Each structure stands twice: as structure tokens, then as C-alpha cells.
Amino acid sequence: MTTHLKIATLDIETFPIEAYVWDLWDQNIGLNQIITEWSIASFCWKWFQEDGKGEVIYADSRGRNPRNDAKLLKQLHELLDEVDIVVAQNGKAFDVKKINGRLIEAGYSPPSPYRVIDTMLEAKSVAKFSSNKLAWMSDHLTDTPKSEHKKFPGFELWRECLANNIEAWEEMKQYNIIDVEATEKVYRKLRGWIKNHPTVSLPDSAQEERKCPKCGSTHLQKRGKTHTNHGSKTNYQCVDCKGWSQSKAFDLPVSMRKDLLVSK
């Protein structure tokens, strides 16, 4: 199976805002209480391949000033400019918007258009799981559970990375990479269920076999028809990803379509 689109799974980690507070609970932070703004700490990017391999790209801001994410922004902008589809857990509300915010602040122009497949939103749209969090879905739907970064639990991992603890950065790297691997596997599990999935591969010629729009496979089975007010279309199910698709054109010959009556 081959696809004409470049697909990548993405996950970012961010450093928190540092601010003055008077209490530990239910705080409203004013702009003049902010000491240090948030920044991107690291990101992991894995190019999607059907065989599960794919190149893994990881980068972080370790160094003299971990709050300086300039190099990460340059890499992210270049990658987003190249990709056709980004797969991310909670990617539409968090990862993509966080990246956009930093890119805009840094003066970048928008990268070329790309689609976002958010595994959390796709799970919500087709199923009622006990949880749509990556920790639950990766544990129940894949063989790659989300990492818990046990050596530096909770906020300690981010605090130690800010202090340039090399061991903490290595754990952040593993945490980030495993999140991406888990997200990709959740996507594979959900892919056949995703409605309006972007078409990943088109026939190279009129004579080429039909391809599954979700995974690019040519292993399709005809499975009945969908009937509408305008006629019927042939349904196909992919043998590989199990996803459904249908012919774009109606089964009725073009010469007869002008005589078709639609109920009112």
C-alpha cells in the first residue's frame, strides 16, 4: 500500500507559565503576575508508514536556556510546511494551536495548508469509551501504553528539565516518543471508523485499481449499495483497514440521469 500524502504523528511538550500567586486553589492570574511565559520544551514527530516503521524525529530545548524554543520553532515550521496530514491526540485544541501561537509570536508566516486528524475527537465522535484520554485508549486499544515517566513523576520532570538535568531530559525524550508511538497505534485502530477521512491515495491512471481512500489499499470488496434521493452508489469495504467507502458517481448511466425524478 502506498499513499500520495505525507502523514505524520505529532506530540509536543510545553514548559508552564511562571507566575506570582497568593494561594494554591482557584486562582485568577493577572497579566502583571506573570514572571515567565510558557514555551515549547520538546516535540516528537513520526512519519507514518503502513509497516509501522517510519522515521522518528525528536528535538528539545535542553541547553543554556531551556526556555529558548527558537530552534524548535524553525524545525516545526519546516515540518508543518511539508506534511499533508497531522495525527495528534487533542491536537486541534492543544498541539496545533500552541505551535501556531509560538510561530505567530516569533514572526513566522503560516505553513502550507494541512489537515489534522485528532484521535481524541475521532474517538468521541464514533464511540463511548470509559475515557478518551491517551492513557486509557493506548492501554485498551494498543500494545504501547502511554509512559508515566516514573523516575521523575508528575511536575518534577518539567522542573528538572528546566534545571537542565540530563537524566530528566532523557526521560522527557522517551515520554514524548512513546506518546507519539501510542497515538499512531490508536489512529491505526480508529482509522477504519473515521468518517470523512482525507483521501490518502488516488489512482495513478484510469486503468489502475480502485484504492481505499483511508489507507491506500487496493484490497477492496464490493458490499452492497447506499441508496439516496438521487440514486444509488456502490459500497466498498477495505480488507486491510476495514474502512468503508463508496463510489463517487451514481450507478445510473449519465445518459439516464437527466430523466431521474427526485421525491419531494
C-alpha positions as CSV (number, residue, x, y, z in Angstrom):
1,M,0.0,0.0,0.0
2,T,1.3,3.4,-0.9
3,T,-0.1,6.9,-0.2
4,H,0.3,10.1,-2.1
5,L,0.1,12.1,1.1
6,K,2.7,12.8,3.7
7,I,1.2,11.8,7.1
8,A,2.9,12.3,10.5
9,T,2.0,11.8,14.1
10,L,2.9,14.8,16.4
11,D,3.2,15.5,20.1
12,I,4.6,18.5,21.9
13,E,5.5,19.2,25.5
14,T,5.5,22.7,26.9
15,F,7.0,24.4,29.9
16,P,4.5,26.2,32.1
17,I,3.9,29.8,32.8
18,E,5.8,31.0,35.9
19,A,3.7,33.5,38.0
20,Y,3.2,35.1,41.4
21,V,0.3,33.6,43.4
22,W,-1.2,34.0,46.9
23,D,-2.9,30.7,47.2
24,L,-2.9,27.1,45.9
25,W,-6.6,26.9,44.8
26,D,-8.9,28.6,42.3
27,Q,-6.5,31.3,41.3
28,N,-7.1,34.1,38.7
29,I,-3.7,35.2,37.5
30,G,-3.4,38.7,36.2
31,L,-1.1,39.6,33.4
32,N,1.1,41.6,35.7
33,Q,1.6,38.5,37.9
34,I,3.4,36.6,35.1
35,I,7.1,36.2,35.6
36,T,7.9,33.9,32.6
37,E,5.8,33.0,29.6
38,W,5.2,29.4,28.6
39,S,7.4,27.9,25.8
40,I,7.7,24.6,23.8
41,A,10.0,22.2,25.7
42,S,10.2,19.4,23.1
43,F,8.4,17.7,20.3
44,C,8.3,14.3,18.6
45,W,7.3,13.7,15.0
46,K,6.9,10.3,13.4
47,W,6.4,9.8,9.7
48,F,3.6,7.4,9.0
49,Q,4.3,4.1,7.2
50,E,1.9,1.2,6.8
51,D,4.6,-1.2,8.1
52,G,4.8,0.8,11.3
53,K,8.4,1.8,10.9
54,G,8.8,5.4,9.7
55,E,11.4,8.0,10.7
56,V,11.1,9.4,14.3
57,I,12.2,13.0,14.7
58,Y,12.8,14.3,18.3
59,A,14.1,17.7,19.4
60,D,14.1,19.6,22.7
61,S,15.4,22.8,24.2
62,R,18.0,21.5,26.5
63,G,20.9,23.8,26.9
64,R,21.9,27.1,28.5
65,N,18.4,28.4,28.4
66,P,15.7,25.7,28.2
67,R,13.0,28.4,27.7
68,N,14.5,29.4,24.3
69,D,12.5,27.4,21.8
70,A,13.7,29.2,18.7
71,K,15.3,26.1,17.1
72,L,12.3,24.0,17.8
73,L,10.0,26.6,16.1
74,K,12.1,26.6,13.0
75,Q,12.0,22.8,12.8
76,L,8.3,22.6,13.5
77,H,7.5,25.3,10.8
78,E,9.6,23.3,8.2
79,L,7.8,20.0,9.1
80,L,4.3,21.5,9.1
81,D,5.1,23.1,5.7
82,E,5.9,19.7,4.3
83,V,3.2,17.5,5.9
84,D,-0.3,16.9,4.4
85,I,-1.9,15.3,7.4
86,V,-1.0,15.7,11.1
87,V,-2.3,13.0,13.5
88,A,-2.3,14.1,17.2
89,Q,-4.1,13.4,20.4
90,N,-6.0,16.5,21.4
91,G,-4.1,18.1,18.5
92,K,-6.7,20.6,17.4
93,A,-7.2,22.2,20.8
94,F,-3.7,21.9,22.1
95,D,-0.7,20.9,20.0
96,V,-1.5,22.8,16.8
97,K,-2.8,25.9,18.4
98,K,0.1,26.0,20.8
99,I,2.6,25.7,17.9
100,N,0.7,28.4,16.0
101,G,0.8,30.7,18.9
102,R,4.5,30.5,19.3
103,L,5.1,30.7,15.5
104,I,3.0,33.9,15.3
105,E,4.8,35.4,18.2
106,A,8.1,34.6,16.5
107,G,7.1,36.2,13.3
108,Y,6.6,33.2,11.1
109,S,4.2,33.1,8.1
110,P,1.6,30.3,8.1
111,P,2.9,26.9,6.8
112,S,1.2,25.4,3.8
113,P,-2.3,24.0,4.5
114,Y,-2.6,20.6,6.1
115,R,-5.3,18.5,7.7
116,V,-5.4,17.5,11.3
117,I,-6.8,14.1,12.5
118,D,-7.4,14.4,16.2
119,T,-7.6,10.9,17.7
120,M,-9.4,12.2,20.8
121,L,-12.1,13.9,18.8
122,E,-12.4,11.0,16.4
123,A,-12.8,8.6,19.3
124,K,-15.5,10.8,20.8
125,S,-17.4,11.0,17.5
126,V,-17.7,7.2,16.9
127,A,-17.6,5.6,20.4
128,K,-18.3,5.9,24.1
129,F,-15.2,4.7,25.8
130,S,-14.6,4.9,29.5
131,S,-12.1,7.6,28.7
132,N,-10.9,9.3,25.5
133,K,-7.5,10.1,27.1
134,L,-4.4,8.7,25.5
135,A,-3.6,6.8,28.8
136,W,-6.8,4.8,28.5
137,M,-7.0,4.4,24.7
138,S,-3.4,3.3,24.4
139,D,-3.8,0.8,27.2
140,H,-7.0,-0.7,25.9
141,L,-6.6,-0.3,22.1
142,T,-2.9,-0.9,21.5
143,D,0.2,-2.7,22.8
144,T,2.0,0.5,23.6
145,P,0.7,2.1,26.8
146,K,1.4,5.7,27.5
147,S,4.6,6.3,29.5
148,E,4.3,7.5,33.2
149,H,7.8,8.9,33.5
150,K,8.3,7.1,36.8
151,K,11.8,8.4,37.6
152,F,10.6,12.0,37.6
153,P,6.9,11.7,38.4
154,G,4.4,14.5,37.8
155,F,5.6,18.0,37.6
156,E,9.1,17.0,38.7
157,L,10.0,16.0,35.2
158,W,9.3,19.5,33.8
159,R,11.1,21.2,36.8
160,E,14.2,19.1,36.4
161,C,14.3,19.7,32.6
162,L,14.2,23.4,33.4
163,A,17.1,22.8,35.7
164,N,18.9,21.1,32.7
165,N,19.0,17.7,34.5
166,I,20.3,15.4,31.7
167,E,18.6,12.3,33.1
168,A,15.3,14.2,33.2
169,W,15.7,15.3,29.5
170,E,16.3,11.7,28.5
171,E,13.1,10.6,30.3
172,M,11.3,13.5,28.6
173,K,12.6,12.2,25.3
174,Q,11.3,8.7,26.0
175,Y,8.0,10.1,27.3
176,N,7.5,12.2,24.1
177,I,8.4,9.4,21.7
178,I,6.2,6.8,23.4
179,D,3.2,9.2,23.3
180,V,3.7,9.5,19.5
181,E,4.0,5.8,19.0
182,A,0.9,5.2,21.1
183,T,-1.0,7.9,19.3
184,E,-0.1,6.4,15.9
185,K,-1.4,3.0,17.0
186,V,-4.6,4.5,18.3
187,Y,-5.0,6.2,14.9
188,R,-4.5,2.8,13.2
189,K,-7.2,1.3,15.4
190,L,-9.6,4.1,14.7
191,R,-8.8,4.7,11.0
192,G,-11.4,2.4,9.5
193,W,-14.1,4.1,11.7
194,I,-13.1,7.7,10.8
195,K,-15.8,9.4,8.7
196,N,-14.7,11.8,6.0
197,H,-11.1,10.7,6.4
198,P,-8.9,12.6,3.9
199,T,-8.3,10.6,0.7
200,V,-4.7,9.4,1.1
201,S,-4.1,7.9,-2.4
202,L,-5.6,8.4,-5.8
203,P,-5.3,6.0,-8.8
204,D,-2.2,6.8,-11.0
205,S,-4.3,6.2,-14.1
206,A,-7.8,5.5,-15.3
207,Q,-6.8,1.8,-15.7
208,E,-5.5,1.4,-12.1
209,E,-7.5,-0.4,-9.5
210,R,-9.6,1.4,-7.0
211,K,-7.9,2.4,-3.8
212,C,-9.2,2.7,-0.2
213,P,-9.4,6.4,0.5
214,K,-8.3,5.8,4.1
215,C,-5.2,3.7,3.7
216,G,-4.5,3.4,0.0
217,S,-5.0,-0.4,-0.2
218,T,-6.3,-1.9,-3.4
219,H,-7.8,-4.9,-1.5
220,L,-11.5,-3.8,-1.7
221,Q,-14.7,-5.8,-1.6
222,K,-18.0,-4.7,-3.1
223,R,-20.5,-4.8,-0.2
224,G,-24.0,-3.6,-1.3
225,K,-25.2,-0.2,-2.1
226,T,-26.2,3.1,-0.4
227,H,-29.5,4.5,-1.7
228,T,-30.2,8.2,-1.7
229,N,-32.9,10.5,-3.2
230,H,-30.7,10.8,-6.3
231,G,-29.9,7.1,-6.9
232,S,-27.6,4.5,-5.6
233,K,-23.8,4.2,-5.1
234,T,-21.7,1.1,-4.7
235,N,-20.2,0.4,-1.2
236,Y,-16.7,-1.0,-0.7
237,Q,-15.0,-2.3,2.4
238,C,-11.2,-2.4,2.7
239,V,-9.8,-5.8,3.6
240,D,-6.8,-4.1,5.3
241,C,-8.1,-1.2,7.4
242,K,-11.7,-2.4,7.3
243,G,-12.9,1.1,6.5
244,W,-15.9,1.7,4.2
245,S,-16.1,3.9,1.1
246,Q,-18.4,4.3,-1.8
247,S,-18.3,5.2,-5.5
248,K,-18.3,9.0,-6.0
249,A,-20.6,8.7,-9.0
250,F,-24.1,7.3,-9.0
251,D,-24.6,3.9,-10.6
252,L,-27.1,5.3,-13.0
253,P,-25.6,5.9,-16.5
254,V,-25.0,9.6,-17.4
255,S,-27.4,9.4,-20.3
256,M,-30.3,8.5,-17.9
257,R,-29.6,10.9,-15.0
258,K,-31.4,13.8,-16.7
259,D,-34.7,11.8,-16.5
260,L,-34.3,10.9,-12.8
261,L,-37.1,12.2,-10.6
262,V,-36.4,13.2,-7.0
263,S,-39.2,12.8,-4.4
264,K,-40.4,16.0,-2.6
